[in-house]
Amino acid sequence: MIRLFGNRKETGETPEEAELPESETAAAEAPKTGFFERMRQAVTRTRESFSSRIEGIAALTRTVNEQDLEELESALITSDLGVQTTNAVLEALRDRARRQAIEGGEELRALLKTQLQAILEAPRTPVPTPAPPKITFLVGVNGTGKTTTSGKLAAWSRAQSRSTLLCAADTFRAAAIEQLEVWASRSGVEIIKTRSGGDPSAVLYDAISAAKARGIDDVYVDTAGRLHTKVGLMDELDKLRRTAGRLVPGAPHEVLLVMDATTGQNGLQQARLFTQSAGVTGIVLTKLDGTAKGGIAVAIARELNLPVRFVGVGEQMGDLLEFSPEAFVESLVG
């Protein structure tokens, strides 16, 4: 079962925290439930909080009025859509109400679902499918689950029958290399590493060279946690990008920013600043199962104009789901 509360194993602070239950084998476990049900379980806390506030609105049989929309506005903000995104949703609903009355709560619910899904779909573009190896960088601040996510993505790729390699390019945090080794072992993939304090670009060069020689499909690069204000580390990230681009045309093909869903709007502001300087192409939203503020996924799509690519929904190897706007909205609003 997917746990519905906070998960300290996602933070990626020590090798021990990366370890999984002994019952779990090398690759990701087969899902015990269907995709929609797993997404529904993941947003349980958000849905319960949200539903408790809109239940009265949804039960309406009369025409929806301004007071009803104000109640909906409060529910959306509480779910962490943020003021800007909430205002955009409400303005669209008010515009519809001016043109054609919204007849009751069920129609309002249906219109809301359409609005939220449209926002989530807007920044989505086809996922790159370059000739192998495909190079994906994992970036973000410490504590968001970046190294953990690297390991889970490796398992996800293996489940897609793609050969995979992990690159331990976080040489700044003492435990990062050992932690990624644990995940590589658990997911049954190879890892290219160097000593702690080594040159990240050198280990990336070795990883890409190995991937090309071995015909590897996917290379996931775990980079050092950094803030956008850390000039030295941002320069190092630029160097990594240049190294990848010299070895493989168009690399890195994806740069995924790992965000902790439990930080809500605070994390969004940090991500907004980070994406301006890191070439981010998509978001991995971790710990979605541990928060009642899952609406942050909608705010990310609208305010950062970036697609949510994956969501972390638990602590097991297979608890990383490719994001589906339709499944998310259906699970959230019902």
N, C-alpha and C positions, 0 to 999 in steps of 0.2 A: 504494500500500500504506500501511497505517496504521503509523506509527512506534511502536516499542515501548519507547522510552526517553524520558527527560526532554525537555521542550520549553520552551526559554526564551522562545519567541514568545508563549506563553500568559500570561506575566506582565504584559504590557501596560505596559511601562516607557517605550518610546519609539515615535515614529511609524514609524521604520524597522522595528521589531520586528513591527509589525502587517502589513507587506507580505507578500504571498503569492507563490508561484511564478508566473512570467510566463505559464505555460501556463493558469493558472486564469482564467476569465472572470468577468463580473459576478455572476451568480447562483451558487448552490452547484452544484458538479459533480455529475453523476448518480453515485450510488454504483456502484463497480466490483464490489462484492460484495453479497450479501443482508444484511438487517438482522441476523439471528442471527450470521452469520459475522463481521460487523464488530464486534459486541459480544464475540464469542469472541476475536477478535484483541486487542481493547482490554484484556481481563482476562488476557491470556496470562501475564504475570509473576506475578499473584496465583495463577492456576490452577496454574502449575508449582510454585510454592512450596507451595501447599496440597496438591496431589496427591501430592507427594513424601512428605508426612507421613501421608496417610491411605491410601496405596496398600495397605499391609499390612492395614489394617482392612477395606478394601473387598474384599480377597481372602479374607476369612474364610468358611468354610463352617459353622463352629460357632456356637453361640448367643453373642451379644455379651455380654461381662461388664463389670464396673466398670473393669478395667484398659484395656479397649478404649475406653471412654468417656473415660477420663482422657487417652488419647492423642489422641482427637478434640478434647478441650478445649484441649490445647496447640496443635493445628493451627489452631483457630479464633482463639485469642488472637494467634498469630503473624500471621494474616491481618488483624489489626486490627479484629476485631469488638468488642474491648473486654471487660473483665471482666464488667460487668453484663449485656450482651447474651449473652455466652457462657454465663454461669450460667443465664440464662433458657432458652436452647436446650437445655442439658444437663439441666436440671430436667424439661423436657417429655419428653425422651428417657428419662430415668430413670423418670418416672411411667409411660410406656408400657411400659417393660421390667418394671415391677412388676406391671402388669395383664396383660401378654401378652409373652412372650419375643420379643426381636428376633432373628430367625433368620438370622444371617449378615450380611456386610458390605454386600451389595447392598440388603437391606431397610433397613439403617441409612442407607445413602446416600439412598434414596428418602424416608425419614422426615426426614432432615436437609434435603433440598430442600423438602419441604412446610413445615417450620418456618421456613426462611429466607424463602420466598416469602410466607408468612402475615405475617411481620414487615414486609416491604417493602410489602405491600398495605394493611396496617392504617391508615396515616395518609392514604391516597390518597382524594381526593374529586373530584367532577367539576370539570374546569377551567372557570373562569368564561367565559361567552359573552355578554357584555353587548352592547348596541347600540353600534356604532362611535362614537368610537374606544375601543378597549380600551387602557388605560394600564398598562404594566408597568415597575416600578422594578427596577433592578439595584443591589444594595447589597453591602457587604462591605469587607474591609480591602484596602489596596494590595498588589499583587503576586499576587492570586489569578486574574487574567485577566478582570476585570470588563468592561473596555472591549472587549477581544477578544470576549468572550461577547456583548456587545451587538451587535456587528457580525455574528456568526454567527447570532444569533437573528433579525436582520433578514433574512438570507439564507434562514433556515428558513421564516420567514413568507412570503417571496416564493415559495418552493417550494410553499407551500400555496395559492398564488394569492390572497394577501391583500396589499393595498396597505400600505406600511410607511413609517414616519418615525422617524428617530433624533433624540434630543434630547441635546445635549452639556451636561448639567447638572453635570459635574465641571469646575468653573472654578478649582479650587484647585491642581491639579497642572498644571504648565506645559505638558506635552506632550499632555495628555489630549484636548484639542479637536482638535489636528492628527492625532492617532492615530485618533480616531473618524472624521475626515474620510476617511482612507485606507480604513477599513472601509466607509464609506458608498459611496465610489466603487466599491470592489470588489464590493459586493453590489448596486449599482445602485439605491440608495434615496436619498431626500432627507434632509438634515440641517439642524436648526435649532440655531444656535450663537450665542455672544456672545464678547466679548473675554475673555482670561484675567484672572481676578480679578473678573469680573462677578457679578451677582446670579443665583444658580441658579434662584430662584423666578421671576424675570423671564423667563429663557429658557424655562422650563417653560411659563409662561403663553403665550408666543409659539408654542411648539411645539403645545400643545393647541389653541389658537385656529386655527392653520394646519391641523391635522388635521381639525378640525370643518368648516372652510371647504372643504377639498379632499375630504372624504368618505373619509379614511384609516381603514383597519381597525385597525392596530396601531401604537402609539407605544411605543418602548423608550427608557427614560430612564437614561442612564449617570450615576450619582451619584458624588460624591467618595468615595474610600476613607476609612474612618474606623474607629476602635475604639469600642466601646460606652462607654468611659470619657471620650471626647472630647466634653464637654458642649456646646460651641459647635457642633460639626458635627452632633451628634444633634439639637440644637434646629433646625438648618438642615433636617435631614431631616423633622422634624415640620412645618416651614413648607412644604416641598415637598408633603407629604401633604395639608395643608389647601388649598393652591393647586389641586391636582389635583381634590380633592373639591368645591370650589366650581364648577369648570368642567364636570365630568362626574360625574353621580351615581354613588356607589360607588367612585370612583377614589381611589387606585390599585387596580386589580382584582387584580393580582398584585404581590407583592414577593418577588423571587427573591434569595436570599443565595448569592453565588458563593463556593464553597469549593475549596481546592486539595487534591486527594486525597492528594498526597504528604506533606502535613503530618500525616495520620492523626489520632490521638487528641489531639494538641496543637491541631489545627484544630477538632476537635469541641468542646473546652472553650471555645475562643474563640467558636465559633458559638452554643453554649449561652447564653453571656452576652449575645451580640449579639441573639439572637432575642427576648429578654425585652423589649427596648426599641425594636425596629424594625418590628414588625408583619409579620414574615416569614411567607410562605405556602408557600414551597417552596424547594428547593435545586437549584443547578446545580453539579455536581461536576466540576471541570476536572482535566485531566492524569491521567485514570484509566488511560491507556495507559502512564504513566511510573512506576507504583508496583506493588510486590508486596503492598500492603496495601489492596486493593480492598474488603475486608470492611467498611471504614469506611462504605460505603453502607448496610449493614444496621444498624450502630450509629446512624447518623443517624436512620433511620426509627424505631427503637425509643426512643432516648434523647432525641431532640428532638421526636418525634411530628410530624415533617414529611415530606412526600413528596419523594423525589428526582425532579425534573421533567425534567432534562436531564443528560447526561454528555458531557464533552469527551473525544474519543478520538483526537485528532491535531491537526495544525497547519493543515490545509486548511480552506477556507471551509465545506465540507459536513461537517466532522468534529465535528458536534454532533448527538447522537442524543437523541430523546425517549426517556426511560427506560422500560424494560419490566422489571418484576420477574421475569417468567417467563424472558425471554431472559437476564437477568443471572444468575439462579440456575443455569439450564441451562448457561450458558457457564462459570460458576465451578466447579460441582460435577460436571457432565457426566453 
